Amino acid sequence: MIILPEFDPVALRIGPLTIRWYGLMYIAGFAAAWLLGNRRAKLPWSPLNQAQFSDLLTWILAGLLVGARLGYVLFYNAGWFLRHPLDILAFWQGGMSFHGGLIGVACAIFLFSWRHGLHPLAVGDFIVPLAPPGLLAGRIGNFLNAELWGRPSDMPWAMVFPDPAAGGIPRHPSQLYEALLEGLVLFVILWLYSGRPRSRGSVSGMFLLLYGLFRFLAEFFRQPDVQLGFVALDWLTMGQILCLPMMLAGVWLIVRAGVKAQTPTTP
């Protein structure tokens, strides 16, 4: 087993200003998305130019932050926030949900597309290959914060996390599993898959299907949220339940794109 040292959550202190590792991970994720997105915007089949892409990133950032927070409130701790509604605004206390963030980003894409006269699935296909580097950075941030640790394990790479709530026992470093699957592996697949023109909706569908599958599998190694535990069948977690409609939507989009690609056009 590996005893994980207690990392200082603050990466840099400049007088009264503190910069946390988790914040740096968000910045790194958006920086990667900006660089990769500008590269994609130069492709001949891109639905966005570079100026539109920069505008879209602002919409996405707003949708991500609002959606991720409200998703955590509704999916993971609704009882507490009903009793303490002002805590919904306390972002600094932590509590963000990927699935809520996904809904927020989807809403931002729909609004942006409507405003610019674009098809939301075309915009979605453009943007989803840019997401995995941010997911990877976020999971590394979870690891550095020693949060969202895994279930007890006797594997040689199991780690003892410094948080007393972890019980001082070896656990799966599930944050790193998710960083590998949801970040690196998903990025490689989506980047290669979207490297040539695809039927509208197929890249978005691939993202939903694969992220949902990878997250569903990783949840078997991740400790369930203490306030929820297992929410169904004594083994399903909230994260796994939220992944089910993602995977179904992904399959539907891929099948829909395939059918449309095979449908002959009327001359």
C-alpha positions as CSV (number, residue, x, y, z in Angstrom):
1,M,0.0,0.0,0.0
2,I,1.0,3.7,-0.4
3,I,0.5,6.2,2.3
4,L,-0.6,9.4,0.6
5,P,1.0,12.6,2.0
6,E,-1.3,15.4,3.0
7,F,-1.0,18.0,0.1
8,D,-1.5,21.6,0.9
9,P,-4.7,22.5,-1.0
10,V,-3.2,26.0,-1.6
11,A,-0.8,26.0,-4.5
12,L,0.4,29.6,-4.2
13,R,0.0,32.4,-1.6
14,I,0.6,36.0,-2.6
15,G,-0.2,38.2,0.4
16,P,-3.9,37.8,1.2
17,L,-4.4,36.0,-2.2
18,T,-4.5,32.3,-2.2
19,I,-4.6,30.1,-5.3
20,R,-5.8,26.5,-4.7
21,W,-4.7,23.5,-6.7
22,Y,-8.4,22.7,-7.5
23,G,-8.8,26.2,-9.0
24,L,-5.6,25.7,-11.1
25,M,-7.1,22.4,-12.4
26,Y,-10.1,24.2,-13.7
27,I,-7.9,26.8,-15.3
28,A,-5.8,24.1,-16.9
29,G,-8.9,22.4,-18.2
30,F,-10.3,25.5,-19.8
31,A,-6.9,26.4,-21.2
32,A,-6.7,23.0,-22.9
33,A,-10.2,23.4,-24.2
34,W,-9.3,26.9,-25.6
35,L,-6.2,25.6,-27.4
36,L,-7.8,22.5,-28.8
37,G,-11.0,24.4,-29.8
38,N,-9.1,27.0,-31.7
39,R,-7.4,24.2,-33.6
40,R,-10.8,22.5,-34.4
41,A,-12.3,25.8,-35.5
42,K,-9.8,25.9,-38.3
43,L,-11.1,22.6,-39.8
44,P,-13.0,23.0,-43.1
45,W,-16.1,21.3,-41.6
46,S,-16.2,23.2,-38.3
47,P,-19.6,24.8,-37.6
48,L,-17.8,27.6,-35.6
49,N,-15.2,30.1,-36.4
50,Q,-12.6,31.1,-33.8
51,A,-14.6,34.2,-32.7
52,Q,-17.8,32.2,-32.2
53,F,-15.8,29.5,-30.3
54,S,-14.4,32.1,-27.8
55,D,-17.9,33.4,-27.3
56,L,-19.2,29.9,-26.7
57,L,-16.6,29.2,-24.1
58,T,-18.1,32.1,-22.0
59,W,-21.6,30.6,-22.2
60,I,-20.2,27.1,-21.3
61,L,-18.3,28.4,-18.3
62,A,-21.5,30.0,-16.9
63,G,-23.6,26.9,-17.6
64,L,-21.0,24.6,-16.1
65,L,-20.6,26.4,-12.8
66,V,-24.3,27.0,-12.3
67,G,-25.3,23.5,-13.5
68,A,-22.6,21.7,-11.5
69,R,-23.6,23.5,-8.3
70,L,-27.4,23.0,-8.7
71,G,-26.8,19.4,-9.7
72,Y,-25.0,18.7,-6.5
73,V,-27.7,20.4,-4.5
74,L,-30.5,18.4,-6.2
75,F,-28.9,15.1,-6.8
76,Y,-26.6,14.6,-3.8
77,N,-27.7,16.7,-0.8
78,A,-31.2,18.1,-1.4
79,G,-32.3,17.6,2.2
80,W,-29.5,19.7,3.7
81,F,-29.9,22.6,1.2
82,L,-33.7,22.6,1.8
83,R,-32.9,23.3,5.4
84,H,-30.0,25.7,4.6
85,P,-30.9,27.4,1.3
86,L,-28.3,30.1,1.6
87,D,-25.5,27.4,1.6
88,I,-26.4,26.9,-2.1
89,L,-24.3,30.0,-2.8
90,A,-21.3,28.7,-0.7
91,F,-19.3,27.4,-3.7
92,W,-16.1,27.6,-1.6
93,Q,-17.4,24.8,0.6
94,G,-17.2,22.4,-2.3
95,G,-19.9,20.3,-3.9
96,M,-20.1,20.2,-7.7
97,S,-21.8,17.5,-9.8
98,F,-20.5,16.5,-13.2
99,H,-24.0,15.5,-14.4
100,G,-25.4,18.8,-13.2
101,G,-22.6,20.6,-15.1
102,L,-23.4,18.5,-18.2
103,I,-27.0,19.7,-18.1
104,G,-25.8,23.3,-17.6
105,V,-23.5,23.1,-20.5
106,A,-26.2,21.5,-22.7
107,C,-28.5,24.4,-21.9
108,A,-25.7,26.9,-22.7
109,I,-25.1,25.1,-26.1
110,F,-28.9,25.2,-26.9
111,L,-29.1,29.0,-26.1
112,F,-25.9,29.8,-28.0
113,S,-27.0,27.8,-31.0
114,W,-30.4,29.4,-31.0
115,R,-28.9,32.9,-30.9
116,H,-26.4,32.2,-33.7
117,G,-28.7,30.1,-35.9
118,L,-26.7,26.9,-35.5
119,H,-27.8,23.3,-34.9
120,P,-27.2,22.4,-31.3
121,L,-26.0,18.9,-32.2
122,A,-23.4,20.3,-34.6
123,V,-22.1,22.6,-31.8
124,G,-22.2,19.7,-29.4
125,D,-20.1,17.6,-31.7
126,F,-17.6,20.4,-31.9
127,I,-17.3,20.9,-28.2
128,V,-17.4,17.4,-26.6
129,P,-13.9,16.3,-27.7
130,L,-12.6,19.3,-25.7
131,A,-14.1,18.2,-22.4
132,P,-11.9,15.2,-21.4
133,P,-8.7,17.2,-20.6
134,G,-10.8,19.2,-18.2
135,L,-12.2,16.1,-16.7
136,L,-8.7,14.7,-16.3
137,A,-7.5,17.9,-14.6
138,G,-10.6,17.9,-12.3
139,R,-9.9,14.3,-11.1
140,I,-6.2,15.2,-10.5
141,G,-7.6,18.1,-8.4
142,N,-9.8,15.6,-6.4
143,F,-6.7,13.4,-5.8
144,L,-4.6,16.3,-4.6
145,N,-7.4,17.4,-2.3
146,A,-7.6,13.7,-1.1
147,E,-11.3,13.7,-1.7
148,L,-13.8,11.3,-3.4
149,W,-11.5,8.5,-2.5
150,G,-12.2,4.8,-3.3
151,R,-13.5,1.8,-1.5
152,P,-11.2,-0.4,0.8
153,S,-8.7,-2.4,-1.2
154,D,-5.8,-4.8,-0.7
155,M,-4.3,-4.1,-4.1
156,P,-0.5,-3.2,-4.1
157,W,-1.3,0.4,-5.3
158,A,-4.0,1.0,-2.7
159,M,-3.5,4.2,-0.8
160,V,-4.1,5.5,2.7
161,F,-5.7,8.9,2.4
162,P,-4.9,11.5,5.1
163,D,-8.6,12.5,5.7
164,P,-9.6,10.9,9.1
165,A,-13.0,10.1,7.5
166,A,-11.2,7.7,5.2
167,G,-10.5,5.5,8.3
168,G,-6.7,5.2,7.8
169,I,-7.2,2.0,5.7
170,P,-5.9,1.3,2.2
171,R,-8.3,2.4,-0.5
172,H,-8.6,2.4,-4.3
173,P,-7.3,5.7,-5.7
174,S,-10.5,6.0,-7.7
175,Q,-9.8,9.6,-8.6
176,L,-6.9,8.3,-10.7
177,Y,-9.0,5.6,-12.3
178,E,-11.5,8.2,-13.4
179,A,-8.7,10.6,-14.6
180,L,-7.4,7.7,-16.8
181,L,-10.8,6.6,-18.2
182,E,-12.8,9.8,-18.3
183,G,-9.8,12.0,-19.2
184,L,-7.1,10.3,-21.1
185,V,-8.8,7.3,-22.7
186,L,-12.0,9.3,-23.6
187,F,-9.9,12.1,-25.1
188,V,-7.9,9.8,-27.3
189,I,-11.1,8.1,-28.6
190,L,-13.1,11.2,-29.2
191,W,-10.2,13.2,-30.8
192,L,-9.5,10.4,-33.2
193,Y,-13.2,9.7,-33.9
194,S,-14.0,13.4,-34.6
195,G,-10.9,13.8,-36.8
196,R,-13.0,13.6,-39.9
197,P,-16.6,14.6,-40.7
198,R,-19.2,12.5,-39.0
199,S,-23.0,12.4,-39.1
200,R,-24.5,15.1,-36.9
201,G,-24.9,13.9,-33.3
202,S,-22.6,10.9,-33.6
203,V,-19.7,12.5,-31.7
204,S,-22.0,13.8,-29.0
205,G,-23.5,10.4,-28.7
206,M,-20.1,8.7,-28.5
207,F,-19.2,11.1,-25.6
208,L,-22.4,10.4,-23.7
209,L,-22.1,6.7,-24.2
210,L,-18.4,6.3,-23.3
211,Y,-18.4,8.8,-20.4
212,G,-21.4,7.1,-18.9
213,L,-19.9,3.7,-19.3
214,F,-16.5,4.7,-17.9
215,R,-18.0,6.5,-14.9
216,F,-20.4,3.6,-14.3
217,L,-17.5,1.2,-14.1
218,A,-15.3,3.5,-12.0
219,E,-18.1,3.9,-9.4
220,F,-17.6,0.3,-8.4
221,F,-14.2,1.4,-6.9
222,R,-15.3,4.7,-5.5
223,Q,-16.7,5.1,-2.0
224,P,-20.4,6.1,-2.2
225,D,-21.3,9.6,-0.9
226,V,-21.6,9.4,2.8
227,Q,-24.9,11.2,2.9
228,L,-26.5,8.9,0.3
229,G,-24.7,5.5,0.4
230,F,-26.1,3.0,-2.1
231,V,-29.4,4.4,-3.4
232,A,-30.8,1.2,-5.2
233,L,-30.4,-2.5,-5.0
234,D,-27.7,-2.2,-2.3
235,W,-25.0,-1.6,-4.9
236,L,-26.1,1.2,-7.3
237,T,-24.7,4.7,-6.5
238,M,-26.2,8.0,-7.5
239,G,-23.4,8.5,-10.0
240,Q,-24.3,5.2,-11.7
241,I,-28.0,6.0,-11.8
242,L,-27.3,9.3,-13.4
243,C,-25.1,7.6,-16.0
244,L,-27.9,5.3,-17.2
245,P,-29.8,8.1,-19.1
246,M,-26.5,9.4,-20.4
247,M,-25.7,6.0,-22.0
248,L,-29.2,5.6,-23.4
249,A,-29.1,9.1,-24.9
250,G,-25.7,8.3,-26.4
251,V,-26.9,5.1,-28.0
252,W,-30.0,6.9,-29.4
253,L,-27.8,9.7,-30.9
254,I,-25.4,7.3,-32.5
255,V,-28.3,5.2,-34.0
256,R,-30.1,8.3,-35.1
257,A,-26.9,9.6,-36.8
258,G,-26.4,6.3,-38.5
259,V,-30.0,6.1,-39.8
260,K,-29.8,9.7,-41.1
261,A,-26.5,9.0,-42.9
262,Q,-28.1,6.0,-44.7
263,T,-31.3,7.8,-45.7
264,P,-31.1,8.9,-49.3
265,T,-31.8,12.5,-50.0
266,T,-34.4,13.6,-52.5
267,P,-33.0,15.3,-55.6
